[in-house]
Amino acid sequence: EAAELLASYPVTAGSIAAVRFSPDGRSIAVGGWDSPIWLWGIP
């Protein structure tokens, strides 16, 4: 089976340094070299 895109999130135009999921899988943290840390809830 093919994977299905569930959601997309806008990110900084620069390079992404790290992406991490929370232990419960309900949020994503993204850090870039040119921006603060971004945190999103997963629907």
N, CA, C and O atoms as a Tinker XYZ file with bonds, in Angstrom:
   172  protein
     1  N      0.829000   -1.180000    0.000000    73     2
     2  CA     0.000000    0.000000    0.000000    64     1     3
     3  C      0.870000    1.238000    0.000000    63     2     4     5
     4  O      1.968000    1.241000    0.557000    81     3
     5  N      0.376000    2.285000   -0.625000    73     3     6
     6  CA     1.077000    3.571000   -0.639000    64     5     7
     7  C      0.731000    4.363000    0.619000    63     6     8     9
     8  O     -0.363000    4.235000    1.169000    81     7
     9  N      1.667000    5.170000    1.055000    73     7    10
    10  CA     1.420000    6.046000    2.202000    64     9    11
    11  C      0.489000    7.175000    1.791000    63    10    12    13
    12  O      0.465000    7.568000    0.625000    81    11
    13  N     -0.266000    7.693000    2.727000    73    11    14
    14  CA    -1.193000    8.789000    2.473000    64    13    15
    15  C     -0.764000   10.015000    3.265000    63    14    16    17
    16  O     -0.519000    9.929000    4.468000    81    15
    17  N     -0.672000   11.162000    2.587000    73    15    18
    18  CA    -0.355000   12.417000    3.260000    64    17    19
    19  C     -1.556000   12.839000    4.088000    63    18    20    21
    20  O     -2.652000   13.009000    3.553000    81    19
    21  N     -1.359000   13.009000    5.382000    73    19    22
    22  CA    -2.450000   13.391000    6.274000    64    21    23
    23  C     -2.519000   14.882000    6.504000    63    22    24    25
    24  O     -3.607000   15.434000    6.675000    81    23
    25  N     -1.361000   15.551000    6.512000    73    23    26
    26  CA    -1.325000   16.988000    6.752000    64    25    27
    27  C      0.005000   17.535000    6.276000    63    26    28    29
    28  O      0.994000   16.807000    6.190000    81    27
    29  N      0.021000   18.817000    5.969000    73    27    30
    30  CA     1.284000   19.487000    5.663000    64    29    31
    31  C      1.358000   20.749000    6.503000    63    30    32    33
    32  O      0.335000   21.341000    6.848000    81    31
    33  N      2.576000   21.153000    6.826000    73    31    34
    34  CA     2.788000   22.284000    7.706000    64    33    35
    35  C      3.799000   23.228000    7.083000    63    34    36    37
    36  O      4.844000   22.780000    6.612000    81    35
    37  N      3.513000   24.532000    7.068000    73    35    38
    38  CA     4.484000   25.482000    6.512000    64    37    39
    39  C      5.708000   25.573000    7.420000    63    38    40    41
    40  O      5.586000   25.586000    8.645000    81    39
    41  N      6.871000   25.633000    6.810000    73    39    42
    42  CA     8.128000   25.691000    7.556000    64    41    43
    43  C      8.946000   26.837000    7.014000    63    42    44    45
    44  O      8.673000   27.342000    5.925000    81    43
    45  N      9.937000   27.249000    7.758000    73    43    46
    46  CA    10.852000   28.298000    7.349000    64    45    47
    47  C     11.461000   27.999000    5.980000    63    46    48    49
    48  O     11.535000   26.841000    5.568000    81    47
    49  N     11.886000   29.023000    5.294000    73    47    50
    50  CA    12.486000   28.855000    3.969000    64    49    51
    51  C     13.901000   28.294000    4.048000    63    50    52    53
    52  O     14.435000   27.833000    3.039000    81    51
    53  N     14.510000   28.324000    5.215000    73    51    54
    54  CA    15.882000   27.848000    5.373000    64    53    55
    55  C     15.953000   26.348000    5.592000    63    54    56    57
    56  O     14.962000   25.633000    5.445000    81    55
    57  N     17.126000   25.894000    5.942000    73    55    58
    58  CA    17.351000   24.466000    6.170000    64    57    59
    59  C     16.761000   24.015000    7.501000    63    58    60    61
    60  O     16.817000   24.738000    8.496000    81    59
    61  N     16.204000   22.825000    7.505000    73    59    62
    62  CA    15.686000   22.227000    8.730000    64    61    63
    63  C     16.808000   21.427000    9.371000    63    62    64    65
    64  O     17.442000   20.600000    8.717000    81    63
    65  N     17.050000   21.674000   10.649000    73    63    66
    66  CA    18.133000   20.998000   11.360000    64    65    67
    67  C     17.654000   19.728000   12.060000    63    66    68    69
    68  O     18.415000   18.768000   12.188000    81    67
    69  N     16.390000   19.713000   12.518000    73    67    70
    70  CA    15.890000   18.549000   13.252000    64    69    71
    71  C     14.373000   18.514000   13.228000    63    70    72    73
    72  O     13.720000   19.557000   13.202000    81    71
    73  N     13.817000   17.309000   13.238000    73    71    74
    74  CA    12.374000   17.085000   13.347000    64    73    75
    75  C     12.184000   15.983000   14.375000    63    74    76    77
    76  O     12.830000   14.937000   14.301000    81    75
    77  N     11.304000   16.218000   15.328000    73    75    78
    78  CA    11.051000   15.215000   16.367000    64    77    79
    79  C      9.552000   15.111000   16.638000    63    78    80    81
    80  O      8.837000   16.112000   16.635000    81    79
    81  N      9.091000   13.884000   16.871000    73    79    82
    82  CA     7.723000   13.640000   17.295000    64    81    83
    83  C      7.690000   13.541000   18.814000    63    82    84    85
    84  O      8.649000   13.084000   19.436000    81    83
    85  N      6.582000   13.971000   19.402000    73    83    86
    86  CA     6.416000   13.814000   20.843000    64    85    87
    87  C      6.229000   12.326000   21.154000    63    86    88    89
    88  O      5.852000   11.558000   20.269000    81    87
    89  N      6.486000   11.911000   22.394000    73    87    90
    90  CA     6.334000   10.499000   22.755000    64    89    91
    91  C      4.927000    9.952000   22.491000    63    90    92    93
    92  O      4.773000    8.778000   22.154000    81    91
    93  N      3.906000   10.793000   22.641000    73    91    94
    94  CA     2.542000   10.320000   22.399000    64    93    95
    95  C      2.122000   10.446000   20.934000    63    94    96    97
    96  O      1.009000   10.058000   20.579000    81    95
    97  N      3.001000   10.986000   20.075000    73    95    98
    98  CA     2.710000   11.094000   18.651000    64    97    99
    99  C      1.706000   12.168000   18.286000    63    98   100   101
   100  O      1.190000   12.171000   17.168000    81    99
   101  N      1.413000   13.089000   19.206000    73    99   102
   102  CA     0.386000   14.093000   18.948000    64   101   103
   103  C      0.932000   15.460000   18.572000    63   102   104   105
   104  O      0.156000   16.380000   18.318000    81   103
   105  N      2.255000   15.613000   18.530000    73   103   106
   106  CA     2.841000   16.883000   18.115000    64   105   107
   107  C      4.199000   16.649000   17.459000    63   106   108   109
   108  O      4.838000   15.614000   17.649000    81   107
   109  N      4.617000   17.650000   16.677000    73   107   110
   110  CA     5.892000   17.614000   15.968000    64   109   111
   111  C      6.647000   18.889000   16.306000    63   110   112   113
   112  O      6.071000   19.977000   16.286000    81   111
   113  N      7.925000   18.763000   16.613000    73   111   114
   114  CA     8.798000   19.917000   16.822000    64   113   115
   115  C      9.805000   19.955000   15.677000    63   114   116   117
   116  O     10.405000   18.936000   15.335000    81   115
   117  N      9.988000   21.144000   15.083000    73   115   118
   118  CA    10.923000   21.327000   13.977000    64   117   119
   119  C     11.841000   22.483000   14.326000    63   118   120   121
   120  O     11.384000   23.549000   14.737000    81   119
   121  N     13.128000   22.270000   14.160000    73   119   122
   122  CA    14.107000   23.324000   14.406000    64   121   123
   123  C     14.923000   23.576000   13.156000    63   122   124   125
   124  O     15.360000   22.638000   12.489000    81   123
   125  N     15.130000   24.854000   12.837000    73   123   126
   126  CA    15.930000   25.216000   11.673000    64   125   127
   127  C     17.134000   26.033000   12.073000    63   126   128   129
   128  O     17.197000   26.562000   13.182000    81   127
   129  N     18.091000   26.135000   11.170000    73   127   130
   130  CA    19.298000   26.909000   11.444000    64   129   131
   131  C     19.008000   28.403000   11.497000    63   130   132   133
   132  O     19.762000   29.153000   12.116000    81   131
   133  N     17.927000   28.850000   10.858000    73   131   134
   134  CA    17.635000   30.280000   10.762000    64   133   135
   135  C     16.364000   30.696000   11.498000    63   134   136   137
   136  O     15.860000   31.795000   11.270000    81   135
   137  N     15.836000   29.841000   12.375000    73   135   138
   138  CA    14.568000   30.178000   13.017000    64   137   139
   139  C     14.472000   29.540000   14.396000    63   138   140   141
   140  O     15.292000   28.694000   14.753000    81   139
   141  N     13.470000   29.948000   15.173000    73   139   142
   142  CA    13.229000   29.288000   16.456000    64   141   143
   143  C     12.640000   27.897000   16.230000    63   142   144   145
   144  O     12.470000   27.457000   15.093000    81   143
   145  N     12.340000   27.231000   17.307000    73   143   146
   146  CA    11.699000   25.920000   17.221000    64   145   147
   147  C     10.210000   26.115000   16.944000    63   146   148   149
   148  O      9.557000   26.956000   17.563000    81   147
   149  N      9.686000   25.334000   16.014000    73   147   150
   150  CA     8.266000   25.364000   15.681000    64   149   151
   151  C      7.624000   24.106000   16.244000    63   150   152   153
   152  O      8.211000   23.026000   16.177000    81   151
   153  N      6.422000   24.236000   16.800000    73   151   154
   154  CA     5.713000   23.105000   17.382000    64   153   155
   155  C      4.309000   23.055000   16.805000    63   154   156   157
   156  O      3.585000   24.050000   16.830000    81   155
   157  N      3.924000   21.890000   16.284000    73   155   158
   158  CA     2.596000   21.722000   15.714000    64   157   159
   159  C      1.887000   20.565000   16.388000    63   158   160   161
   160  O      2.504000   19.559000   16.737000    81   159
   161  N      0.576000   20.720000   16.569000    73   159   162
   162  CA    -0.265000   19.619000   17.006000    64   161   163
   163  C     -0.679000   18.818000   15.788000    63   162   164   165
   164  O     -0.916000   19.388000   14.723000    81   163
   165  N     -0.770000   17.514000   15.929000    73   163   166
   166  CA    -1.184000   16.646000   14.831000    64   165   167
   167  C     -2.667000   16.362000   15.000000    63   166   168   169
   168  O     -3.097000   15.881000   16.048000    81   167
   169  N     -3.452000   16.662000   13.964000    73   167   170
   170  CA    -4.904000   16.445000   14.073000    64   169   171
   171  C     -5.274000   14.978000   14.171000    63   170   172
   172  O     -6.454000   14.644000   14.268000    81   171
